[in-house]
Amino acid sequence: MLARASIETRILGWYCQVVDDPISELSRANSLAFGNLMQYLVDSGNISTGSIEIVQNGISDAEMKSLKTFEMVKTIITVTGQGLAMDLYRRQYVPLSTFFAHANGLVLLRHVSTGGKLSEEPSYPWIRRSAVRACDASVGVLAAAVCEKSDLPREDFLSYANDHMRRSLTPVFVIGLRNASGTLHWSQIGRVISGIRAAVKYANSVEFRTDSAEIRTLRARAQLADIFDAFNPGDVSEVRDQMIDVFAEMIAASEPSEGSTEH
């Protein structure tokens, strides 16, 4: 969760670099956050709603508004034209939120090991080194934004951020293969790498953009199944199929980066 917080903080910092009046934006969000934090006192009858509103108006007299991470990312991209913010958001922030912060079936699947066995201890959906890489990438992103705002060279920081992002495994990949770790034979490594490269190439191709959602899902499922099978040959469990289905739908619903021309 520290990595998720780090990513969100850097995105917020970048957002503050590109909007015209960040203090006003933050004050509006703080006003809303204060009301949410104090609502339990209102519900328990210890304080009145009017008292809360007086404090909120003191924080900001403008209309209260929360700062949604995705909306901040879209604003950053609109202003800067940089897709790195969306990459950081899609690749790391969303999976971390899905597996750690939100209630959904994937969280429960962390308690199901290979073969459908239940475990009291949930599997950890990441590896420490990838978490560090993601934090480093988010630092590079923010440093580049500060440089851009100050008319200083930013290329080295962007390169730094991109290098760390490329070396950071997404939690989506880790959670799907963690229970099969240790079963991969050296002879299968080439197959796994080739499968990942093929999946990435297709997801960023013109063909992906023009294919129907059904075709995208079928192709993504076939690619994922081949990667999973390299780690755990012969596994035909329901859990395996559920994981592949969920990830295939996530891939099919995504959009390739603008300007993709690969076929």
N, C-alpha and C positions, 0 to 999 in steps of 0.2 A: 504493500500500500504506500510505502514511502516513495517508490518510483512513480506511482500514479499521481501522488500529491506534487512531486517535483515537476512532472510534465505539465500538470494543470497550472502550477504557479508560473512556469516559464511562458506558457501560452498567454496567461493573463498579463505578464510583463510585456510581451510582444504586442498584445492588444493595446495596452496603455501607450505604447510607442507610436501607434498609427492613428488613434482617434484624436479628435480635436480638443476635447475637454475630458481627460481621463478622471480628474478629481470629481467632477460632477457625476460621471458614470459610476464610479466607485461609491460615492455617497448615496446614490439612489439604491444601489445594491445593498449597501450597509443598512439602510433604513428598513428594507424588506427583511434582511437577515435578522435584525434585532427583534422585529415583531415575531418572527418564527421561533427565535430562541426563548422569548418570554411568554409564548402562548400557553405553556403549561401552567404558568401562574394565573392566567386568566381562567383557564379551565378549572383550576382548583379553588377559585374564588378568592385568591389572596391579593389580587390587584385588578383594577378595572381596565376595560379596553381603552377608555379615554386616556388613562395615564400612559399607556403604551404609545398611543397616537401622539401625545405631546412630545415624547422623546423622539419618536420617528420624525416628526416635523422639524425638530431641532437638528436632526442629522441631515435631512434634506427635505425641502418644501416642494420638490418636484415629484412627479408621479414615480412611485416605487417600481423598480424593475430589476429582476435577477440577471446575472451575467451567465448565460449558458455557454458552455465550452464550445459547442459546435458553432454557435452564432459568432463567437469571438474568432474562431478559425476562419469562417467564411469572410468576415470583415478583413482579417489579415491578408487573405489571398486576394480579395478585391483591391485592396490598397497597394500591396507590394508585388502581386503577380507571382509570389513564391508558393510552390506547391508543397514545400517541406513541412509546413504547419499541418496540412491535411494528412501527409504521410505519417507524421508523429501521432496525430489524433487517431487515424484509422488503424495503424499497425500496433500501437501500444496502449493508448489511453482507453479506447473502447473495449478491447479484450480484458484489460485489467479491471475496468468497471464491471464488465459482465461477470467475471469470475470471482470478484471480491466484494463488490458493493451492492449489486442488484439481486433480487430474488428471482430465480429462474431455474429451469430444469438442469442446465449445464452445471450450476453450483452443486446440485445433488449428485450429478454424475461423478463429481470428484470423490465421492464415497464409494464408487463402484470400480473395482479393479478388473483386470483382464479375466475373461471367463465369467463375468457377472457376479463375482464375489463381493460382498459388502465389507466395508472397512470403517471403523470408528474414526480413524484419522484420515481426513481428506487429503488427496494428493495435492501437492503444491504445483500450481499451474505455471511455474516459471523456474528459471535457474538464476542464481545470484549474479553471475557474470553478465547475463543479459540485462538484468535490472540496472546494474552499474552502467552498462553501455547506453541504455535509454536515458538515464540521468545525465550522462555526459553529453549525449546528443541534444538534450533539451537546454543544457547550459550553452552549447555552441549556437543554438538557434537564437537564444536571447542575446548573446554577445553580438551576433551578426545584426540583430535588430537595433541594438544600441549604436553600433557603428554606422548603420544606414541613417539613423536619425541625426547623428553627429557629423555626417559627411566624411566618414573615415572608411578606409578599405575594409571590406567585410568578407572577401573571398576566402581567406584562410579559415575563418570561423565557420563558414558554410561548408567548406571541405571537411573540417573537423566534425561537424554535426552529421554530415552524410556518411562519413567513414564509420562512425560509431553506430549509426542506424543500420547500416548494412551488416554489421557484426552482431546485432542484437536480434535474437530469435523472438518472434512474436509469441505471446502466451498461447495463441490459438494452435500453433505448431507444437509447442511443448506439451500442452495438456493432452493432445491427441496421441502422443507417442511416449509419454513418460512411463506408463505402465509396461510398455514393451521394451524399455531401455535395457541394454545388456543382452538382448536376444539378436541384435543385428550382427550378422557375420560380415567380416571384412570384405568378402566378395560382393556384398550387396550395396556397399557404399556408393559405388558408381551409379547403380540403378536409382538410389535415392536422390543423389545430386541431379542426375539427368531428369528425374521426374519433377523435382522442384523447379528446375530451370524451365522445363516445358510448361508447367502450370503458370509460372510468372509471365512467360512470353505470351501465352494465350490470353491471360487476363489483361495484358496491355496492348492487345492487337486490334486492328480494324475489324478483323473477323469477330472478335468478342463483342465489339460494339454493335455489329449488325446482326449477330445471332439472336434468336428468341431466348427468353428466360428459360424455357424448357431445355433447349439445346445447351445453353450455358451450364445448367445444372447437371445434365447428363455427362457432359465432358469433364466438368470439375469433379464429379463423383468418381468417374473412371480413373482420373489422374490421382486423386486422393487415395482411392482403394489400392492402387499399385504401390504408392509410398507406404501406406499402412502395412500392406502384406509383406513388404521387405523387412519390416521390423518384427512382425509376428506371423510367420507363414502358417497357413492352415486355420487361423482364427476366423470363425464364422459366427461369432457371438452377436447377440442383439445390440449390445453396447457399442461394439465396433461399428455396426451399421448405422446406429443413431448418431454417433459422432461424425461419421462421414457425411450423412445426410444434412446435418446442421451446418457443417463447414461448407459443403457444396452450395447450399442455399445462400450462405453469407457471401461467398465468392460471386455467385451468379447475380446477386443484388447490387454488387459494387460497380463502380464505373472506372474504366481505364483513365490514366492521366491524359489531360488535354494534349493534343499534338502527337499521340501515339500513332505510329505508321506501320508497325510490324504486322506481318500476315502469318 
